Amino acid sequence: MITNDGHRLAFHVTQGDDRTIVLDSGGGEDSSQWKDLVPKLHADTGATVVTYDRAGLGRSEVVPGPWKVESAVSDLKAGLEQLGVTKNVTLVSHSQAGEIAHYFAKDNSKMLSGAVLVDANLPQFFTDEEIPRLVAATKPQVDAAKKDPDRPENRQLISTAEGFALAHKAFHKVTWPDSVPATVMVSEKTPLDGSPVDAQHWRDAAASFVQDGPGRTLVTAKGSSHEVPKDRPDLVLKEIEEMVATHR
């Protein structure tokens, strides 16, 4: 357990060499999302593998109020520093954690040797046209979550919905540092499978991200839903291991 800004967070460490793989879960998910991949990653690479529970999820304490990416970045950085991890980090981020990855990389690029963004939120997707479409599309889900607000995944959905538009207008302007190589994995179905227009915007955003800077690779997870770590663990392992082997 580490402490940051008055709350405690659970970090789970499989100790290895001086390279560190950090696995950051998608929205509403805790560190258990990666439980099947951790031992394989450690065995195949020999690296230290770190997972953690973001505030309000898993064993980590709840932080009331709207979800703020800046707070999530602070929690991750504080946890790694308290674990003595300051360099040679490969950051693996699924879905909502893509936002954390961008802000973290922007301010802490020297800590990172590379990143694997797994069907992750990317700034290029959150345009002035797309944001209101997302707010409208998720309103029924948010309203349903408010009927059972104590469930961790519902609590996070509600907190993320507060201030969503302003937060993502700001996110749209964030740029990934050219010094950090990145593999972008896109699921075949995308998280917006029910809307062909939005799903294509998601794919286009990933392609745009890759074109916008050096050292970036686009990989499609064929046959996968948005839950790529569950549907295509083989491909996730392959891309992480290649990033760890190539960059340090």
Order of alpha helices (4+ residues) and beta strands (2+ residues): beta-beta-beta-beta-alpha-beta-alpha-beta-alpha-beta-alpha-alpha-alpha-beta-alpha-beta-alpha-alpha
